[in-house]
């Protein structure tokens, strides 16, 4: 009698292929989310989360105030607390899902409420920072003024996690997977308000750009998830119009990525420069008298368009003679990222 595990002419290969089949089957079951998808309940929940009125509007205002306090005090835990209660997911998720299932009414409603959400959040944050200005610009705030390609990845995977959680059968608390949205949207909205309050156009535009990067790719991620799960489409007579809308959105998503990619390349260049500058300080400057102090107090100034600078200030503790200065300048040439760097050593005088 032929064994059901006889996969080849060589019986010795059968157990190997059986194990391979079982492994592949396990992996398929591990990553398959289609069986857990509740199509009708998901679409109904998405539609209900889109409107901004009544309690939802007041919860948003309160969460914005809490996040602004967190940015004001540079308290990460407070910002995270604001994210837990922020009802920001509805319009963004609704836009992506509406595009995926061809629901023009959902897209229209989501877009209108998205605009309301942005205006309400920006006005709230602006009012807060007008009455409680920052004593010092915090790292939490400054981190939202220079977006790069990494923010695209954060938004996309956060949006994907949100969409997958939303489509799952059963109950996953909205407050939990809503954090995926709030993480990407809440701090930039507060920073937009801060930029308006202090009249800093650079902060406002940087935070606004970061916000739209995040919103665009959260919506795009939800679009991809819904498409992969094969949600039923709504069919209209004017299918050309729908295809046009999808193409415009896709083009806009790519367009948003370009400046973010350029900023990421700049960040990589700065990181490589600072890494070599620190290696130079540890290798050459630390051998001088009071070397540990000179290294810890040195200032590294990176400039992509002009000459970067490495500043060392002995503060009268040690006099570095001209011969040693020339040696230090020569040693800079051994580092490819530091060849065009100006070494500035302040004299005792």
C-alpha positions in Angstrom: 0.0 0.0 0.0 1.4 3.4 -1.0 2.0 5.8 1.9 0.1 9.1 1.8 3.5 10.7 2.7 5.3 9.3 -0.3 6.0 12.6 -2.1 8.8 11.4 -4.3 10.5 8.4 -5.8 12.9 8.5 -2.9 11.0 7.5 0.3 13.7 9.2 2.5 12.6 12.6 1.1 9.0 12.1 2.2 9.5 13.2 5.9 11.4 16.3 4.8 8.7 17.4 2.4 6.0 16.6 5.0 7.7 18.9 7.4 8.1 21.6 4.8 4.4 21.3 4.0 3.4 21.6 7.7 5.7 24.6 8.1 4.3 26.4 5.2 0.8 25.6 6.4 1.6 27.0 9.8 3.0 30.2 8.3 -0.1 30.6 6.2 -2.4 30.2 9.2 -0.1 32.5 11.3 -0.3 35.5 8.9 -3.8 34.9 7.4 -6.1 37.7 8.6 -8.9 37.1 6.0 -10.8 34.6 8.2 -11.0 37.1 11.1 -12.4 39.9 8.9 -15.9 41.2 9.6 -16.7 43.1 6.5 -20.1 44.6 7.4 -19.2 45.5 11.0 -16.0 47.1 9.9 -17.6 49.4 7.3 -20.4 50.3 9.8 -17.8 51.2 12.5 -15.7 53.2 10.0 -18.7 55.3 9.0 -19.7 55.9 12.6 -16.2 57.1 13.5 -16.0 59.8 10.8 -18.3 62.6 12.1 -16.8 65.2 14.4 -19.6 66.6 16.6 -20.8 66.8 20.2 -18.8 64.6 22.5 -16.2 63.7 19.9 -15.3 67.4 19.3 -14.9 68.1 23.1 -12.8 65.0 23.6 -10.5 66.1 20.8 -10.2 69.6 22.3 -9.3 68.1 25.7 -6.8 65.7 24.2 -5.1 68.6 22.3 -4.9 70.6 25.5 -3.3 67.7 27.3 -0.8 67.1 24.4 0.1 70.8 24.4 0.9 70.6 28.1 3.1 67.6 27.5 5.0 69.5 24.7 5.2 72.6 27.0 6.8 70.6 29.8 8.7 68.1 27.5 6.8 65.3 29.2 6.6 62.3 26.9 4.2 60.4 29.2 1.7 63.3 29.1 1.8 63.4 25.3 1.2 59.6 25.2 -1.7 60.1 27.6 -3.2 62.6 25.2 -2.8 60.1 22.3 -4.8 57.5 24.3 -8.0 59.6 24.3 -7.6 61.5 20.9 -10.4 60.6 18.5 -8.3 61.2 15.4 -8.7 58.0 13.5 -12.2 58.4 12.0 -11.8 60.8 9.0 -8.3 59.5 8.1 -9.3 55.9 8.1 -12.6 56.7 6.4 -10.7 58.3 3.5 -8.6 55.3 2.8 -11.5 52.8 3.2 -13.7 55.0 1.0 -11.2 55.0 -1.8 -10.7 51.3 -1.5 -14.3 50.3 -1.8 -15.3 53.2 -4.2 -17.6 54.8 -1.7 -17.7 58.5 -2.8 -20.1 59.5 0.0 -17.7 58.2 2.6 -14.8 60.0 0.9 -16.8 63.2 0.9 -17.8 62.9 4.5 -14.3 61.9 5.7 -12.7 64.8 3.8 -15.1 67.4 5.3 -14.6 66.1 8.8 -10.8 65.9 8.3 -10.8 69.6 7.6 -12.9 70.2 10.7 -10.5 68.1 12.7 -7.4 70.0 11.5 -9.0 73.4 12.1 -10.3 72.6 15.5 -7.0 71.1 16.7 -4.9 74.0 15.3 -7.1 76.6 16.9 -7.1 74.8 20.2 -3.3 74.5 20.2 -2.9 78.1 19.1 -5.1 79.4 22.0 -3.1 77.3 24.5 0.3 78.5 23.4 -0.9 82.1 23.3 -1.8 81.9 27.0 1.0 79.5 28.0 4.0 80.1 25.8 7.0 77.7 26.0 9.8 78.7 28.3 12.1 76.7 26.2 11.5 74.8 22.9 11.3 71.1 23.9 12.8 68.2 22.1 9.3 66.7 21.8 8.2 69.8 19.8 11.4 70.3 17.7 11.2 66.6 16.6 7.9 67.5 14.7 9.4 70.4 12.7 11.8 68.4 10.4 10.0 65.4 8.9 11.8 62.8 6.8 11.2 59.4 5.1 11.2 57.7 8.5 8.0 59.5 9.3 6.5 57.9 6.2 7.2 54.4 7.4 5.9 55.2 10.9 2.6 56.5 9.4 2.3 53.7 7.0 2.8 50.8 9.5 0.7 52.6 12.1 -2.1 52.9 9.6 -1.7 49.3 8.6 -1.9 48.2 12.2 -5.0 50.3 12.7 -6.8 49.0 9.6 -6.0 45.4 10.4 -7.2 45.8 14.0 -10.4 47.5 12.9 -11.3 44.7 10.5 -10.8 42.0 13.1 -13.9 40.1 14.4 -14.7 40.6 18.0 -13.6 43.4 20.3 -10.3 45.3 20.2 -10.8 48.5 22.2 -10.9 51.5 19.9 -8.7 53.4 22.3 -5.9 50.8 21.8 -5.6 50.8 18.0 -6.6 54.5 17.9 -3.1 55.2 19.3 -1.6 54.1 16.0 -3.3 57.2 14.5 -2.7 59.6 17.4 1.0 58.8 17.6 1.4 60.2 14.1 -1.1 63.0 14.1 -1.4 64.5 17.6 2.0 66.1 18.2 2.2 67.7 14.7 -1.2 69.3 15.2 0.0 70.8 18.5 3.2 72.0 16.9 1.2 73.7 14.1 -0.6 75.7 16.8 2.7 76.5 18.5 4.2 77.8 15.3 1.1 80.0 14.7 1.1 81.3 18.3 4.8 82.4 18.2 4.7 83.5 14.5 7.3 80.9 13.4 6.4 80.1 9.8 9.1 77.4 9.6 7.7 75.5 12.6 4.2 75.8 11.2 5.0 74.6 7.7 7.3 71.8 9.0 4.7 70.5 11.3 1.9 70.9 8.7 4.0 68.9 6.2 4.6 66.2 8.7 0.9 66.0 9.6 -0.1 65.6 5.9 2.7 63.0 5.4 1.3 61.0 8.3 -2.4 61.5 7.3 -1.7 60.6 3.6 0.2 57.3 4.4 -2.2 56.3 7.2 -5.0 56.5 4.6 -2.9 54.8 2.0 -2.1 51.9 4.4 -5.8 51.4 5.2 -6.5 51.5 1.4 -3.9 48.7 0.9 -5.2 46.6 3.7 -8.9 46.9 2.6 -7.8 46.0 -1.0 -5.9 43.0 0.1 -8.8 41.7 2.2 -11.1 42.1 -0.9 -13.8 44.2 0.6 -16.9 44.4 -1.6 -16.8 47.4 -4.0 -19.6 49.9 -4.5 -20.2 50.3 -8.2 -21.3 53.5 -9.9 -22.1 54.3 -13.5 -19.3 56.9 -13.6 -16.3 54.5 -13.0 -14.0 56.9 -14.8 -14.4 59.5 -12.1 -13.4 57.0 -9.4 -10.3 55.9 -11.3 -9.4 59.5 -11.7 -9.7 60.1 -8.0 -7.6 57.1 -7.1 -4.8 58.2 -9.6 -4.8 61.7 -8.1 -4.5 60.4 -4.6 -1.7 58.0 -5.6 0.2 60.8 -7.4 -0.2 63.1 -4.3 1.2 60.3 -2.1 4.3 59.9 -4.2 4.6 63.7 -4.4 4.6 64.0 -0.6 7.3 61.4 -0.3 9.9 63.3 -2.4 10.7 66.1 0.0 10.6 63.6 2.9 13.2 61.4 1.0 15.4 64.4 0.5 15.2 65.3 4.2 16.1 61.7 5.1 19.2 61.8 2.8 20.2 65.0 4.6 19.7 63.3 8.0 21.9 60.3 6.9 24.7 62.7 5.8 24.5 64.6 9.1 24.6 61.3 11.1 27.7 60.1 9.2 29.4 63.5 9.7 28.7 63.5 13.4 29.8 59.9 13.8 33.2 60.6 12.2 33.5 63.9 14.2 33.0 62.1 17.5 35.5 59.4 16.4 38.0 62.2 15.6 37.5 63.8 19.0 37.9 60.5 20.8 41.0 59.5 18.9 43.0 62.8 18.6 41.6 65.5 20.9 41.2 63.2 23.9 45.0 62.7 24.1 45.6 66.4 24.9 45.8 67.7 28.4 42.2 67.9 29.8 41.3 65.8 26.8 38.1 64.4 28.3 36.8 67.9 29.0 37.7 69.2 25.5 35.9 66.3 23.9 32.7 66.7 26.1 32.6 70.5 25.5 33.4 70.4 21.8 30.7 71.7 19.4 29.9 70.0 16.1 28.1 72.2 13.5 27.0 70.4 10.4 26.1 72.4 7.3 25.1 70.6 4.1 25.4 73.6 1.8 28.4 75.4 3.4 31.5 74.5 5.4 30.9 72.5 8.5 32.7 73.4 11.7 34.3 71.7 14.7 34.7 74.0 17.6 37.0 73.3 20.6 37.2 75.8 23.5 39.9 75.0 26.1 38.5 77.9 28.3 42.0 78.7 29.5 42.6 75.2 30.9 45.3 74.4 28.3 47.1 76.3 25.6 47.2 74.5 22.3 50.1 75.8 20.3 50.1 76.5 16.6 52.1 73.4 15.8 49.7 71.1 17.5 46.8 72.9 15.8 48.3 72.2 12.4 48.7 68.5 13.3 45.0 68.4 14.4 44.0 70.0 11.1 46.1 67.5 9.1 44.5 64.6 11.0 41.1 65.8 9.9 42.0 64.8 6.3 42.0 61.1 7.3 38.2 61.2 7.7 36.4 61.5 4.4 33.4 63.3 5.9 35.6 65.8 7.7 37.9 66.9 4.8 36.1 70.1 4.2 35.4 70.8 7.9 36.9 74.0 9.5 38.6 73.3 12.9 38.2 76.2 15.2 40.2 76.2 18.5 39.7 79.2 20.7 42.8 80.7 22.1 43.5 81.4 25.7 43.1 85.1 25.1 
